[in-house]
Amino acid sequence: MTRLSRFQRFALLTASTTVITGGALLPGTAFAAPAPHAPSVAAADARWVETKDADSGVTARLPGKSTVKDMGGGRTYVVGTDAGITQFSVVDSPGGGQNDLDSALENYLSGYNEPAQSSDEKLRSTDVSTETTADGHRTLQADLTAPDGTVGRIGFIDGGDYVVQIASVGLDTPDTVRADYQQILDSVQLPADQPDRAL
């Protein structure tokens, strides 16, 4: 229960603030207790809803109806799941086509770890990979882990005038978190790339 209240404290912090440079944010929502096992694929597919960021035209599918928060310079779309939280965010960065995605990851981790009460609660990134897609979008993806059982996956897409961030974070549910992340990733579409996948 201590870990859940830590997530809730962090949610309140990020509901009113964001790091615009780098687009690092983990939006707020109340966390449900972790599920004892992952839902079936059929059940998971039935709950996914397309979400569109009207300002940028970026779309992604999330596991349910999302809550949107205008973060002043960006918007974040959040859905609480049995495993934890999933989200996608669009951070405006006009003319910032060379956004530093490494800094975005560092800022995300810094913001997440700031309210940690012990080193066991602090996330770190592993298996960081970067690439440039055939459409010329720079991307960064990483696994997230903490000694207290928090696991996640995060990705950033440099869209030129904006940065798209997607993430799935939860407690002790690595398979579900990874599956949720992959489903969001597979659904992300940038306006110039539609109807193809962004990554």
C-alpha positions in Angstrom: 0.0 0.0 0.0 2.9 2.3 0.6 3.9 2.1 -3.0 0.4 3.0 -4.2 0.3 6.2 -2.0 3.7 7.1 -3.5 2.2 6.8 -7.0 -0.7 9.0 -5.9 1.6 11.7 -4.4 3.5 11.7 -7.7 0.3 11.9 -9.6 -0.7 15.0 -7.8 2.7 16.6 -8.4 2.6 15.9 -12.2 -1.1 17.0 -12.5 0.1 20.6 -12.2 3.6 20.5 -13.5 5.6 19.2 -16.5 9.1 19.5 -17.8 8.5 21.0 -21.2 12.1 20.7 -22.4 12.4 17.0 -23.2 8.7 16.4 -22.7 9.2 14.3 -19.5 6.0 13.7 -17.6 4.2 10.9 -15.9 0.6 12.1 -15.6 -1.7 11.6 -12.6 -4.4 9.1 -11.9 -5.4 6.9 -9.0 -3.7 3.5 -9.2 -5.7 0.3 -8.8 -4.2 -2.6 -6.9 -2.1 -4.9 -9.2 -4.0 -7.7 -10.8 -3.0 -11.2 -9.9 -2.5 -12.1 -13.5 -2.7 -10.5 -17.0 -6.1 -10.3 -18.7 -6.8 -12.4 -21.7 -5.9 -11.0 -25.1 -9.5 -10.9 -26.1 -10.5 -8.9 -23.0 -7.5 -6.6 -23.5 -8.4 -6.0 -27.2 -12.1 -5.2 -26.3 -11.2 -2.3 -24.0 -8.8 -0.3 -26.2 -10.0 3.1 -27.3 -8.5 5.4 -29.9 -7.5 8.7 -28.5 -6.6 11.8 -30.6 -4.6 14.8 -29.6 -6.6 17.5 -31.4 -3.7 20.1 -31.4 -1.1 17.8 -33.1 -3.3 15.2 -34.8 -1.4 12.4 -33.1 -3.5 9.3 -32.3 -2.9 6.3 -30.0 -5.1 3.6 -28.6 -5.3 3.4 -24.8 -6.9 0.7 -22.6 -10.1 2.6 -21.9 -11.4 6.1 -22.0 -8.6 8.5 -21.0 -8.5 11.5 -18.8 -6.8 14.4 -20.5 -4.7 17.0 -18.7 -3.5 20.2 -20.3 -0.1 20.7 -18.9 0.7 24.1 -20.4 2.7 23.4 -23.5 1.4 19.9 -23.8 -1.4 17.4 -23.2 -1.3 14.0 -21.5 -3.9 11.2 -21.8 -4.0 8.8 -18.9 -5.8 5.5 -18.2 -5.5 3.5 -15.0 -5.3 -0.2 -15.5 -5.3 -3.3 -13.2 -1.5 -3.3 -13.6 -0.9 0.4 -13.0 -1.1 3.3 -15.5 -0.8 3.8 -19.3 -0.4 7.1 -21.0 0.6 9.0 -24.0 1.5 12.7 -24.1 2.2 15.3 -26.7 4.6 18.1 -25.7 4.7 21.1 -28.1 8.2 22.1 -29.2 7.8 24.3 -32.3 10.9 24.3 -34.4 12.6 21.9 -32.1 13.2 19.1 -34.6 16.4 18.1 -32.8 14.9 17.4 -29.4 17.3 15.6 -27.1 15.5 12.4 -26.4 18.2 11.2 -23.9 17.4 14.4 -21.9 13.7 13.6 -22.1 14.3 10.2 -20.5 16.6 11.7 -17.8 13.9 14.3 -17.0 11.2 11.7 -16.8 13.3 9.6 -14.3 14.2 12.7 -12.3 10.6 13.8 -12.0 9.4 10.3 -11.1 12.2 9.8 -8.5 12.0 13.2 -6.8 9.3 12.2 -4.3 10.8 8.8 -3.6 11.2 8.1 0.1 13.8 5.4 -0.3 16.2 4.2 -3.0 14.0 1.1 -3.4 11.3 3.3 -5.0 13.6 5.0 -7.6 13.2 4.0 -11.2 16.2 3.5 -13.5 16.3 2.8 -17.2 17.7 -0.3 -18.8 18.0 -1.5 -22.4 17.8 2.0 -23.8 17.7 2.0 -27.6 17.5 4.8 -30.2 16.8 4.7 -33.9 15.6 6.7 -36.8 12.5 5.4 -38.5 12.2 5.2 -42.3 10.1 8.3 -42.1 12.9 10.2 -40.4 11.5 10.3 -36.8 14.1 9.9 -34.1 13.0 7.6 -31.3 14.1 6.4 -27.9 12.7 3.4 -25.9 13.7 2.0 -22.6 12.7 -0.4 -19.9 12.1 1.0 -16.4 12.6 -0.9 -13.1 12.9 -0.2 -9.4 13.9 -2.5 -6.5 10.4 -2.2 -5.0 8.8 -4.1 -8.0 7.9 -1.1 -10.1 8.3 -2.0 -13.8 7.6 -0.1 -17.0 8.4 0.7 -20.5 8.7 4.2 -22.0 9.2 5.6 -25.5 9.7 9.0 -27.1 9.1 10.1 -30.7 10.6 13.3 -32.1 7.8 14.7 -34.3 9.6 17.9 -35.2 7.1 20.4 -33.7 6.3 18.1 -30.8 7.5 15.1 -28.8 5.3 12.1 -28.3 5.8 10.2 -25.1 4.2 6.8 -24.4 4.6 4.8 -21.2 3.2 2.0 -19.2 4.2 1.6 -15.5 2.9 -0.8 -12.9 3.8 -2.9 -9.9 5.1 -6.5 -10.2 3.4 -7.1 -13.6 6.2 -6.9 -16.2 4.3 -9.0 -18.8 1.1 -6.9 -18.6 3.0 -3.6 -18.6 5.1 -4.7 -21.6 2.1 -5.9 -23.5 0.2 -2.7 -22.8 3.2 -0.6 -23.9 3.5 -2.6 -27.1 -0.2 -2.2 -27.9 0.1 1.6 -27.5 3.3 1.7 -29.5 1.7 -0.3 -32.3 -1.2 2.1 -32.5 0.6 5.5 -32.4 0.1 7.5 -35.6 1.7 10.8 -36.4 -0.4 12.9 -38.9 2.2 12.8 -41.6 2.5 9.0 -41.3 -1.2 7.9 -41.2 -2.4 5.3 -41.8 1.0 3.7 -41.1 2.4 3.0 -37.7 4.8 5.7 -36.3 7.5 3.3 -35.0 
